[in-house]
């Protein structure tokens, strides 16, 4: 599959993703937003990362389109890593 960026929708919420190293990587902040319905998912993720230091090692900073249209580095994880994050959130 060629390198692509795209959105998927889950429970009417957008989840950013990117094709990287022959697999999909998903925005961790977007997944946290869907799972927790937090009013501030970015802050929720920040607190979770500080509490569980190993999370930093399973995420990759990849450039995804931000709401303002610019590409910004965002913590992303593949499906396997995401399943390691979910029980902690």
PDB file as gemmi writes it, atoms N, CA and C in Angstrom:
CRYST1    1.000    1.000    1.000  90.00  90.00  90.00 P 1                      
ATOM      1  N   UNK A   1       0.846  -1.185   0.000  1.00  0.00           N  
ATOM      2  CA  UNK A   1       0.000   0.000   0.000  1.00  0.00           C  
ATOM      3  C   UNK A   1       0.882   1.235   0.000  1.00  0.00           C  
ATOM      4  N   UNK A   2       0.518   2.184  -0.807  1.00  0.00           N  
ATOM      5  CA  UNK A   2       1.296   3.419  -0.835  1.00  0.00           C  
ATOM      6  C   UNK A   2       1.040   4.238   0.425  1.00  0.00           C  
ATOM      7  N   UNK A   3       1.946   5.154   0.704  1.00  0.00           N  
ATOM      8  CA  UNK A   3       1.820   5.995   1.896  1.00  0.00           C  
ATOM      9  C   UNK A   3       0.573   6.864   1.778  1.00  0.00           C  
ATOM     10  N   UNK A   4      -0.301   6.779   2.770  1.00  0.00           N  
ATOM     11  CA  UNK A   4      -1.541   7.551   2.747  1.00  0.00           C  
ATOM     12  C   UNK A   4      -1.840   8.129   4.118  1.00  0.00           C  
ATOM     13  N   UNK A   5      -2.610   9.186   4.114  1.00  0.00           N  
ATOM     14  CA  UNK A   5      -3.169   9.754   5.334  1.00  0.00           C  
ATOM     15  C   UNK A   5      -4.677   9.737   5.137  1.00  0.00           C  
ATOM     16  N   UNK A   6      -5.395   9.373   6.149  1.00  0.00           N  
ATOM     17  CA  UNK A   6      -6.845   9.391   6.012  1.00  0.00           C  
ATOM     18  C   UNK A   6      -7.503   9.414   7.372  1.00  0.00           C  
ATOM     19  N   UNK A   7      -8.786   9.666   7.353  1.00  0.00           N  
ATOM     20  CA  UNK A   7      -9.583   9.682   8.576  1.00  0.00           C  
ATOM     21  C   UNK A   7     -10.480   8.461   8.581  1.00  0.00           C  
ATOM     22  N   UNK A   8     -10.740   7.961   9.769  1.00  0.00           N  
ATOM     23  CA  UNK A   8     -11.794   6.985   9.945  1.00  0.00           C  
ATOM     24  C   UNK A   8     -12.746   7.570  10.977  1.00  0.00           C  
ATOM     25  N   UNK A   9     -13.963   7.122  10.965  1.00  0.00           N  
ATOM     26  CA  UNK A   9     -14.950   7.651  11.897  1.00  0.00           C  
ATOM     27  C   UNK A   9     -15.408   6.512  12.795  1.00  0.00           C  
ATOM     28  N   UNK A  10     -15.399   6.786  14.095  1.00  0.00           N  
ATOM     29  CA  UNK A  10     -15.844   5.808  15.077  1.00  0.00           C  
ATOM     30  C   UNK A  10     -16.719   6.545  16.080  1.00  0.00           C  
ATOM     31  N   UNK A  11     -17.933   6.086  16.256  1.00  0.00           N  
ATOM     32  CA  UNK A  11     -18.892   6.750  17.150  1.00  0.00           C  
ATOM     33  C   UNK A  11     -19.004   8.246  16.836  1.00  0.00           C  
ATOM     34  N   UNK A  12     -19.067   8.556  15.558  1.00  0.00           N  
ATOM     35  CA  UNK A  12     -19.205   9.938  15.069  1.00  0.00           C  
ATOM     36  C   UNK A  12     -18.024  10.834  15.421  1.00  0.00           C  
ATOM     37  N   UNK A  13     -16.893  10.243  15.763  1.00  0.00           N  
ATOM     38  CA  UNK A  13     -15.683  11.028  16.055  1.00  0.00           C  
ATOM     39  C   UNK A  13     -14.606  10.631  15.059  1.00  0.00           C  
ATOM     40  N   UNK A  14     -13.839  11.611  14.626  1.00  0.00           N  
ATOM     41  CA  UNK A  14     -12.794  11.372  13.635  1.00  0.00           C  
ATOM     42  C   UNK A  14     -11.513  10.884  14.305  1.00  0.00           C  
ATOM     43  N   UNK A  15     -10.900   9.887  13.693  1.00  0.00           N  
ATOM     44  CA  UNK A  15      -9.615   9.367  14.156  1.00  0.00           C  
ATOM     45  C   UNK A  15      -8.638   9.489  12.995  1.00  0.00           C  
ATOM     46  N   UNK A  16      -7.593  10.266  13.218  1.00  0.00           N  
ATOM     47  CA  UNK A  16      -6.577  10.439  12.183  1.00  0.00           C  
ATOM     48  C   UNK A  16      -5.681   9.209  12.146  1.00  0.00           C  
ATOM     49  N   UNK A  17      -5.223   8.861  10.955  1.00  0.00           N  
ATOM     50  CA  UNK A  17      -4.313   7.728  10.805  1.00  0.00           C  
ATOM     51  C   UNK A  17      -3.387   7.977   9.622  1.00  0.00           C  
ATOM     52  N   UNK A  18      -2.289   7.235   9.622  1.00  0.00           N  
ATOM     53  CA  UNK A  18      -1.301   7.366   8.555  1.00  0.00           C  
ATOM     54  C   UNK A  18      -0.691   5.993   8.301  1.00  0.00           C  
ATOM     55  N   UNK A  19      -0.416   5.708   7.037  1.00  0.00           N  
ATOM     56  CA  UNK A  19       0.241   4.474   6.642  1.00  0.00           C  
ATOM     57  C   UNK A  19       1.741   4.690   6.811  1.00  0.00           C  
ATOM     58  N   UNK A  20       2.371   3.905   7.696  1.00  0.00           N  
ATOM     59  CA  UNK A  20       3.785   4.093   8.029  1.00  0.00           C  
ATOM     60  C   UNK A  20       4.398   2.725   8.291  1.00  0.00           C  
ATOM     61  N   UNK A  21       5.547   2.437   7.686  1.00  0.00           N  
ATOM     62  CA  UNK A  21       6.233   1.150   7.857  1.00  0.00           C  
ATOM     63  C   UNK A  21       5.307  -0.033   7.582  1.00  0.00           C  
ATOM     64  N   UNK A  22       4.545   0.073   6.517  1.00  0.00           N  
ATOM     65  CA  UNK A  22       3.653  -1.008   6.066  1.00  0.00           C  
ATOM     66  C   UNK A  22       2.537  -1.362   7.037  1.00  0.00           C  
ATOM     67  N   UNK A  23       2.085  -0.398   7.840  1.00  0.00           N  
ATOM     68  CA  UNK A  23       0.930  -0.626   8.704  1.00  0.00           C  
ATOM     69  C   UNK A  23       0.314   0.715   9.086  1.00  0.00           C  
ATOM     70  N   UNK A  24      -0.923   0.662   9.548  1.00  0.00           N  
ATOM     71  CA  UNK A  24      -1.616   1.865   9.966  1.00  0.00           C  
ATOM     72  C   UNK A  24      -1.173   2.268  11.358  1.00  0.00           C  
ATOM     73  N   UNK A  25      -0.961   3.574  11.526  1.00  0.00           N  
ATOM     74  CA  UNK A  25      -0.691   4.183  12.831  1.00  0.00           C  
ATOM     75  C   UNK A  25      -1.814   5.179  13.087  1.00  0.00           C  
ATOM     76  N   UNK A  26      -2.340   5.163  14.304  1.00  0.00           N  
ATOM     77  CA  UNK A  26      -3.486   5.974  14.673  1.00  0.00           C  
ATOM     78  C   UNK A  26      -3.078   7.035  15.681  1.00  0.00           C  
ATOM     79  N   UNK A  27      -3.725   8.175  15.621  1.00  0.00           N  
ATOM     80  CA  UNK A  27      -3.486   9.248  16.586  1.00  0.00           C  
ATOM     81  C   UNK A  27      -3.955   8.793  17.967  1.00  0.00           C  
ATOM     82  N   UNK A  28      -3.051   8.777  18.926  1.00  0.00           N  
ATOM     83  CA  UNK A  28      -3.388   8.342  20.276  1.00  0.00           C  
ATOM     84  C   UNK A  28      -4.391   9.308  20.907  1.00  0.00           C  
ATOM     85  N   UNK A  29      -4.221  10.591  20.692  1.00  0.00           N  
ATOM     86  CA  UNK A  29      -5.142  11.581  21.257  1.00  0.00           C  
ATOM     87  C   UNK A  29      -6.558  11.354  20.732  1.00  0.00           C  
ATOM     88  N   UNK A  30      -6.687  11.034  19.468  1.00  0.00           N  
ATOM     89  CA  UNK A  30      -8.011  10.789  18.893  1.00  0.00           C  
ATOM     90  C   UNK A  30      -8.651   9.542  19.502  1.00  0.00           C  
ATOM     91  N   UNK A  31      -7.869   8.493  19.701  1.00  0.00           N  
ATOM     92  CA  UNK A  31      -8.378   7.262  20.316  1.00  0.00           C  
ATOM     93  C   UNK A  31      -8.783   7.533  21.764  1.00  0.00           C  
ATOM     94  N   UNK A  32      -7.950   8.275  22.487  1.00  0.00           N  
ATOM     95  CA  UNK A  32      -8.273   8.625  23.876  1.00  0.00           C  
ATOM     96  C   UNK A  32      -9.588   9.401  23.923  1.00  0.00           C  
ATOM     97  N   UNK A  33      -9.774  10.305  22.981  1.00  0.00           N  
ATOM     98  CA  UNK A  33     -11.015  11.090  22.936  1.00  0.00           C  
ATOM     99  C   UNK A  33     -12.236  10.187  22.755  1.00  0.00           C  
ATOM    100  N   UNK A  34     -12.127   9.208  21.863  1.00  0.00           N  
ATOM    101  CA  UNK A  34     -13.240   8.288  21.617  1.00  0.00           C  
ATOM    102  C   UNK A  34     -13.524   7.431  22.846  1.00  0.00           C  
ATOM    103  N   UNK A  35     -12.468   6.924  23.477  1.00  0.00           N  
ATOM    104  CA  UNK A  35     -12.660   5.983  24.583  1.00  0.00           C  
ATOM    105  C   UNK A  35     -13.056   6.637  25.901  1.00  0.00           C  
ATOM    106  N   UNK A  36     -12.587   7.845  26.128  1.00  0.00           N  
ATOM    107  CA  UNK A  36     -12.837   8.480  27.429  1.00  0.00           C  
ATOM    108  C   UNK A  36     -13.891   9.570  27.367  1.00  0.00           C  
ATOM    109  N   UNK A  37     -14.147  10.093  26.185  1.00  0.00           N  
ATOM    110  CA  UNK A  37     -15.052  11.229  26.019  1.00  0.00           C  
ATOM    111  C   UNK A  37     -14.611  12.411  26.875  1.00  0.00           C  
ATOM    112  N   UNK A  38     -13.301  12.500  27.075  1.00  0.00           N  
ATOM    113  CA  UNK A  38     -12.728  13.588  27.865  1.00  0.00           C  
ATOM    114  C   UNK A  38     -12.914  14.920  27.132  1.00  0.00           C  
ATOM    115  N   UNK A  39     -13.212  15.997  27.856  1.00  0.00           N  
ATOM    116  CA  UNK A  39     -13.313  17.306  27.210  1.00  0.00           C  
ATOM    117  C   UNK A  39     -11.948  17.825  26.741  1.00  0.00           C  
ATOM    118  N   UNK A  40     -10.866  17.274  27.298  1.00  0.00           N  
ATOM    119  CA  UNK A  40      -9.516  17.672  26.904  1.00  0.00           C  
ATOM    120  C   UNK A  40      -8.653  16.422  26.726  1.00  0.00           C  
ATOM    121  N   UNK A  41      -8.822  15.698  25.597  1.00  0.00           N  
ATOM    122  CA  UNK A  41      -8.088  14.443  25.404  1.00  0.00           C  
ATOM    123  C   UNK A  41      -6.572  14.625  25.333  1.00  0.00           C  
ATOM    124  N   UNK A  42      -6.122  15.777  24.860  1.00  0.00           N  
ATOM    125  CA  UNK A  42      -4.677  16.018  24.790  1.00  0.00           C  
ATOM    126  C   UNK A  42      -4.067  16.055  26.199  1.00  0.00           C  
ATOM    127  N   UNK A  43      -4.739  16.725  27.121  1.00  0.00           N  
ATOM    128  CA  UNK A  43      -4.271  16.784  28.498  1.00  0.00           C  
ATOM    129  C   UNK A  43      -4.371  15.403  29.160  1.00  0.00           C  
ATOM    130  N   UNK A  44      -5.445  14.690  28.899  1.00  0.00           N  
ATOM    131  CA  UNK A  44      -5.639  13.336  29.428  1.00  0.00           C  
ATOM    132  C   UNK A  44      -4.459  12.448  29.021  1.00  0.00           C  
ATOM    133  N   UNK A  45      -4.090  12.505  27.736  1.00  0.00           N  
ATOM    134  CA  UNK A  45      -2.967  11.713  27.221  1.00  0.00           C  
ATOM    135  C   UNK A  45      -1.658  12.152  27.870  1.00  0.00           C  
ATOM    136  N   UNK A  46      -1.464  13.438  28.043  1.00  0.00           N  
ATOM    137  CA  UNK A  46      -0.250  13.965  28.665  1.00  0.00           C  
ATOM    138  C   UNK A  46      -0.099  13.421  30.090  1.00  0.00           C  
ATOM    139  N   UNK A  47      -1.162  13.449  30.870  1.00  0.00           N  
ATOM    140  CA  UNK A  47      -1.123  12.935  32.244  1.00  0.00           C  
ATOM    141  C   UNK A  47      -0.863  11.435  32.242  1.00  0.00           C  
ATOM    142  N   UNK A  48      -1.518  10.721  31.336  1.00  0.00           N  
ATOM    143  CA  UNK A  48      -1.336   9.273  31.248  1.00  0.00           C  
ATOM    144  C   UNK A  48       0.104   8.919  30.890  1.00  0.00           C  
ATOM    145  N   UNK A  49       0.712   9.655  29.972  1.00  0.00           N  
ATOM    146  CA  UNK A  49       2.117   9.404  29.592  1.00  0.00           C  
ATOM    147  C   UNK A  49       3.063   9.618  30.765  1.00  0.00           C  
ATOM    148  N   UNK A  50       2.793  10.634  31.562  1.00  0.00           N  
ATOM    149  CA  UNK A  50       3.670  10.903  32.706  1.00  0.00           C  
ATOM    150  C   UNK A  50       3.498   9.852  33.796  1.00  0.00           C  
ATOM    151  N   UNK A  51       2.291   9.335  33.917  1.00  0.00           N  
ATOM    152  CA  UNK A  51       2.025   8.314  34.922  1.00  0.00           C  
ATOM    153  C   UNK A  51       2.593   6.947  34.515  1.00  0.00           C  
ATOM    154  N   UNK A  52       2.528   6.630  33.217  1.00  0.00           N  
ATOM    155  CA  UNK A  52       2.988   5.346  32.681  1.00  0.00           C  
ATOM    156  C   UNK A  52       4.099   5.617  31.658  1.00  0.00           C  
ATOM    157  N   UNK A  53       5.329   5.716  32.124  1.00  0.00           N  
ATOM    158  CA  UNK A  53       6.454   6.118  31.273  1.00  0.00           C  
ATOM    159  C   UNK A  53       6.694   5.218  30.073  1.00  0.00           C  
ATOM    160  N   UNK A  54       6.357   3.923  30.168  1.00  0.00           N  
ATOM    161  CA  UNK A  54       6.632   3.012  29.063  1.00  0.00           C  
ATOM    162  C   UNK A  54       5.801   3.347  27.822  1.00  0.00           C  
ATOM    163  N   UNK A  55       4.747   4.133  27.986  1.00  0.00           N  
ATOM    164  CA  UNK A  55       3.921   4.497  26.837  1.00  0.00           C  
ATOM    165  C   UNK A  55       4.694   5.294  25.804  1.00  0.00           C  
ATOM    166  N   UNK A  56       5.638   6.073  26.247  1.00  0.00           N  
ATOM    167  CA  UNK A  56       6.431   6.890  25.324  1.00  0.00           C  
ATOM    168  C   UNK A  56       7.212   6.004  24.356  1.00  0.00           C  
ATOM    169  N   UNK A  57       7.644   4.838  24.814  1.00  0.00           N  
ATOM    170  CA  UNK A  57       8.463   3.961  23.968  1.00  0.00           C  
ATOM    171  C   UNK A  57       7.657   3.226  22.909  1.00  0.00           C  
ATOM    172  N   UNK A  58       6.341   3.130  23.067  1.00  0.00           N  
ATOM    173  CA  UNK A  58       5.549   2.401  22.071  1.00  0.00           C  
ATOM    174  C   UNK A  58       4.827   3.334  21.103  1.00  0.00           C  
ATOM    175  N   UNK A  59       5.053   4.623  21.228  1.00  0.00           N  
ATOM    176  CA  UNK A  59       4.443   5.606  20.327  1.00  0.00           C  
ATOM    177  C   UNK A  59       5.502   6.209  19.418  1.00  0.00           C  
ATOM    178  N   UNK A  60       5.064   6.605  18.241  1.00  0.00           N  
ATOM    179  CA  UNK A  60       5.941   7.283  17.296  1.00  0.00           C  
ATOM    180  C   UNK A  60       5.374   8.661  16.999  1.00  0.00           C  
ATOM    181  N   UNK A  61       6.206   9.691  17.043  1.00  0.00           N  
ATOM    182  CA  UNK A  61       5.724  11.013  16.653  1.00  0.00           C  
ATOM    183  C   UNK A  61       5.675  11.111  15.125  1.00  0.00           C  
ATOM    184  N   UNK A  62       4.485  11.170  14.582  1.00  0.00           N  
ATOM    185  CA  UNK A  62       4.303  11.259  13.133  1.00  0.00           C  
ATOM    186  C   UNK A  62       3.506  12.515  12.811  1.00  0.00           C  
ATOM    187  N   UNK A  63       3.731  13.058  11.630  1.00  0.00           N  
ATOM    188  CA  UNK A  63       3.039  14.290  11.249  1.00  0.00           C  
ATOM    189  C   UNK A  63       1.662  13.972  10.690  1.00  0.00           C  
ATOM    190  N   UNK A  64       0.657  14.507  11.378  1.00  0.00           N  
ATOM    191  CA  UNK A  64      -0.728  14.389  10.946  1.00  0.00           C  
ATOM    192  C   UNK A  64      -1.314  15.786  10.814  1.00  0.00           C  
ATOM    193  N   UNK A  65      -2.361  15.885  10.025  1.00  0.00           N  
ATOM    194  CA  UNK A  65      -3.001  17.185   9.835  1.00  0.00           C  
ATOM    195  C   UNK A  65      -3.757  17.585  11.092  1.00  0.00           C  
ATOM    196  N   UNK A  66      -3.472  18.769  11.586  1.00  0.00           N  
ATOM    197  CA  UNK A  66      -4.134  19.324  12.769  1.00  0.00           C  
ATOM    198  C   UNK A  66      -5.414  20.038  12.326  1.00  0.00           C  
ATOM    199  N   UNK A  67      -6.276  20.390  13.267  1.00  0.00           N  
ATOM    200  CA  UNK A  67      -7.518  21.100  12.906  1.00  0.00           C  
ATOM    201  C   UNK A  67      -7.288  22.381  12.106  1.00  0.00           C  
ATOM    202  N   UNK A  68      -6.120  23.016  12.289  1.00  0.00           N  
ATOM    203  CA  UNK A  68      -5.827  24.247  11.540  1.00  0.00           C  
ATOM    204  C   UNK A  68      -5.283  23.968  10.140  1.00  0.00           C  
ATOM    205  N   UNK A  69      -5.195  22.680   9.762  1.00  0.00           N  
ATOM    206  CA  UNK A  69      -4.739  22.311   8.430  1.00  0.00           C  
ATOM    207  C   UNK A  69      -3.247  22.105   8.300  1.00  0.00           C  
ATOM    208  N   UNK A  70      -2.490  22.432   9.327  1.00  0.00           N  
ATOM    209  CA  UNK A  70      -1.041  22.269   9.293  1.00  0.00           C  
ATOM    210  C   UNK A  70      -0.665  20.863   9.754  1.00  0.00           C  
ATOM    211  N   UNK A  71       0.488  20.396   9.264  1.00  0.00           N  
ATOM    212  CA  UNK A  71       0.999  19.103   9.715  1.00  0.00           C  
ATOM    213  C   UNK A  71       1.754  19.298  11.017  1.00  0.00           C  
ATOM    214  N   UNK A  72       1.379  18.532  12.016  1.00  0.00           N  
ATOM    215  CA  UNK A  72       2.025  18.621  13.330  1.00  0.00           C  
ATOM    216  C   UNK A  72       2.356  17.226  13.819  1.00  0.00           C  
ATOM    217  N   UNK A  73       3.501  17.125  14.534  1.00  0.00           N  
ATOM    218  CA  UNK A  73       3.871  15.842  15.114  1.00  0.00           C  
ATOM    219  C   UNK A  73       2.845  15.447  16.167  1.00  0.00           C  
ATOM    220  N   UNK A  74       2.379  14.231  16.060  1.00  0.00           N  
ATOM    221  CA  UNK A  74       1.349  13.703  16.946  1.00  0.00           C  
ATOM    222  C   UNK A  74       1.771  12.310  17.383  1.00  0.00           C  
ATOM    223  N   UNK A  75       1.574  11.980  18.651  1.00  0.00           N  
ATOM    224  CA  UNK A  75       1.862  10.623  19.111  1.00  0.00           C  
ATOM    225  C   UNK A  75       0.927   9.662  18.395  1.00  0.00           C  
ATOM    226  N   UNK A  76       1.526   8.659  17.759  1.00  0.00           N  
ATOM    227  CA  UNK A  76       0.754   7.669  17.023  1.00  0.00           C  
ATOM    228  C   UNK A  76       1.204   6.273  17.446  1.00  0.00           C  
ATOM    229  N   UNK A  77       0.297   5.328  17.316  1.00  0.00           N  
ATOM    230  CA  UNK A  77       0.609   3.944  17.660  1.00  0.00           C  
ATOM    231  C   UNK A  77      -0.073   3.027  16.653  1.00  0.00           C  
ATOM    232  N   UNK A  78       0.583   1.879  16.412  1.00  0.00           N  
ATOM    233  CA  UNK A  78      -0.033   0.890  15.540  1.00  0.00           C  
ATOM    234  C   UNK A  78      -1.092   0.126  16.335  1.00  0.00           C  
ATOM    235  N   UNK A  79      -1.757  -0.795  15.706  1.00  0.00           N  
ATOM    236  CA  UNK A  79      -2.852  -1.511  16.368  1.00  0.00           C  
ATOM    237  C   UNK A  79      -2.375  -2.259  17.601  1.00  0.00           C  
ATOM    238  N   UNK A  80      -1.264  -2.963  17.498  1.00  0.00           N  
ATOM    239  CA  UNK A  80      -0.744  -3.724  18.641  1.00  0.00           C  
ATOM    240  C   UNK A  80      -0.433  -2.805  19.828  1.00  0.00           C  
ATOM    241  N   UNK A  81       0.240  -1.711  19.561  1.00  0.00           N  
ATOM    242  CA  UNK A  81       0.580  -0.771  20.634  1.00  0.00           C  
ATOM    243  C   UNK A  81      -0.671  -0.124  21.215  1.00  0.00           C  
ATOM    244  N   UNK A  82      -1.645   0.137  20.368  1.00  0.00           N  
ATOM    245  CA  UNK A  82      -2.873   0.765  20.849  1.00  0.00           C  
ATOM    246  C   UNK A  82      -3.576  -0.146  21.871  1.00  0.00           C  
ATOM    247  N   UNK A  83      -3.533  -1.453  21.644  1.00  0.00           N  
ATOM    248  CA  UNK A  83      -4.149  -2.377  22.593  1.00  0.00           C  
ATOM    249  C   UNK A  83      -3.396  -2.410  23.922  1.00  0.00           C  
ATOM    250  N   UNK A  84      -2.149  -2.000  23.933  1.00  0.00           N  
ATOM    251  CA  UNK A  84      -1.407  -1.873  25.189  1.00  0.00           C  
ATOM    252  C   UNK A  84      -1.768  -0.586  25.923  1.00  0.00           C  
ATOM    253  N   UNK A  85      -2.152   0.434  25.173  1.00  0.00           N  
ATOM    254  CA  UNK A  85      -2.522   1.726  25.748  1.00  0.00           C  
ATOM    255  C   UNK A  85      -3.946   1.696  26.308  1.00  0.00           C  
ATOM    256  N   UNK A  86      -4.853   1.062  25.619  1.00  0.00           N  
ATOM    257  CA  UNK A  86      -6.270   1.100  25.965  1.00  0.00           C  
ATOM    258  C   UNK A  86      -6.551   0.694  27.415  1.00  0.00           C  
ATOM    259  N   UNK A  87      -5.980  -0.404  27.962  1.00  0.00           N  
ATOM    260  CA  UNK A  87      -6.303  -0.761  29.343  1.00  0.00           C  
ATOM    261  C   UNK A  87      -5.876   0.300  30.359  1.00  0.00           C  
ATOM    262  N   UNK A  88      -4.910   1.130  30.003  1.00  0.00           N  
ATOM    263  CA  UNK A  88      -4.422   2.153  30.925  1.00  0.00           C  
ATOM    264  C   UNK A  88      -5.292   3.397  30.928  1.00  0.00           C  
ATOM    265  N   UNK A  89      -6.047   3.596  29.861  1.00  0.00           N  
ATOM    266  CA  UNK A  89      -6.817   4.842  29.756  1.00  0.00           C  
ATOM    267  C   UNK A  89      -8.125   4.798  30.454  1.00  0.00           C  
TER     268      UNK A  89                                                      
END                                                                             
